[in-house]
Amino acid sequence: MNIVYQPFALKEMWKAQKRIRSIVEETPLVYSDALSRRLNKQVYLKLEQTHPTGSFKIRGAANKLLSLSESDRKKGVTTFSTGNHGISVAYVAEQLGMTCVVCLSDRVPKEKLNRLKRLGARVEIVGQNQDDAEAYCYQLAKEEGLTIVKPFDDADIIAGQGTIGLEIMQQCPDVQHVIIPLSGGGLLSGIGYILKSIDPNIKITGVSPQRSAVMYESLKKGQPIEMKEEHTLADSLLGGIGIDNRYTFPMTKAYMDQGRKVSERSIRDGVLFMLEYHKMAVEGAAGAGVGLLLEEKEKCDDPVIIVISGNNIDHETISELVVEPVR
Ligand SMILES: *Cc1c(COP(=O)(O)O)cnc(C)c1O
């Protein structure tokens, strides 16, 4: 028997699935006629942008908040994410009637700030960068007894994201290959753990932007590293993996068959392909997987599934992209 790396019990996936059912709906898996024709393979899309928060991060957030003890729930939660994680934590907290404090720096755009406020979060503006906001988040957690909800390196978060893997097995039991956007690795760790446990032959590809491939470079070095990052269209894939990474580094190492880096050009092609052929607005992180497949036509096994991870893209960004035609 081939036993895959098990950092926590596999049954946590099914427990998470049951726990989050009241808040998180199953997402559709759709056949992509356009990509299937172009590649001459069976290509499916797992539509995680259809959640009310616009990304899969609602799964991990729901599992984490619903796993807290009664007394911790009463005290509330805090996070320092400006992106999809922050939005999802705020949304779930509001659904559960919990206090949620989001710590942000004064650099965060008004639009993002207002979205968090609309979700009922208490927003604390501190310092000039994310590190200041993070430090304040830890301080606040101590002072007010709040639970810090980490974006990826947490077993409950990973199990929440892993529920995508359970749905994939039910929706496409013949799946041979899954393409997953990769940043901190919570998404890939969750899906990889469940799929590799069911069938180690299912191929897992992680896709990162050339400009922000911290997990990719860390795996190459054999340990978590810190890197300077550049702006990328796939902004949800920015951020480090944590020097003291506990779960997602070893899990990504164990389950990912290949890591791929994609250019800004490919990310853009992916976003535009989704817009043009599927009439769906998706963000750069989600476009990265589509862009990779458009690049690497022959190399994938099929049926192949691309995880369309989110849609947090604004119309200015889209209008900047569409000035050039789709390849
Ligand atoms: C967070 C995020 C990812 C990456 O997930 P990790 O668990 O950090 O690897 C991919 N796509 C979107 C839209 C995200 O918000």
The ligand as an SDF file (V2000), in Angstrom:
LIG
                    3D

 15 15  0  0  0  0  0  0  0  0999 V2000
   -5.4390   32.5900   -1.8220 C   0  0  0  0  0  0  0  0  0  0  0  0
   -5.6890   32.3540   -3.2370 C   0  0  0  0  0  0  0  0  0  0  0  0
   -4.9570   31.4180   -3.9950 C   0  0  0  0  0  0  0  0  0  0  0  0
   -3.7830   30.6360   -3.4270 C   0  0  0  0  0  0  0  0  0  0  0  0
   -4.1080   29.8640   -2.3120 O   0  0  0  0  0  0  0  0  0  0  0  0
   -2.9560   29.3840   -1.3060 P   0  0  0  0  0  0  0  0  0  0  0  0
   -3.6530   28.5280   -0.3280 O   0  0  0  0  0  0  0  0  0  0  0  0
   -2.3710   30.6190   -0.6860 O   0  0  0  0  0  0  0  0  0  0  0  0
   -1.9380   28.6520   -2.1230 O   0  0  0  0  0  0  0  0  0  0  0  0
   -5.3070   31.2150   -5.3080 C   0  0  0  0  0  0  0  0  0  0  0  0
   -6.3060   31.9080   -5.8860 N   0  0  0  0  0  0  0  0  0  0  0  0
   -7.0220   32.8170   -5.2100 C   0  0  0  0  0  0  0  0  0  0  0  0
   -8.1030   33.5420   -5.9200 C   0  0  0  0  0  0  0  0  0  0  0  0
   -6.7440   33.0690   -3.8620 C   0  0  0  0  0  0  0  0  0  0  0  0
   -7.4650   33.9850   -3.2050 O   0  0  0  0  0  0  0  0  0  0  0  0
  1  2  1  0
  2  3  1  0
  2 14  2  0
  3  4  1  0
  3 10  2  0
  4  5  1  0
  5  6  1  0
  6  7  2  0
  6  8  1  0
  6  9  1  0
 10 11  1  0
 11 12  2  0
 12 13  1  0
 12 14  1  0
 14 15  1  0
M  END
$$$$
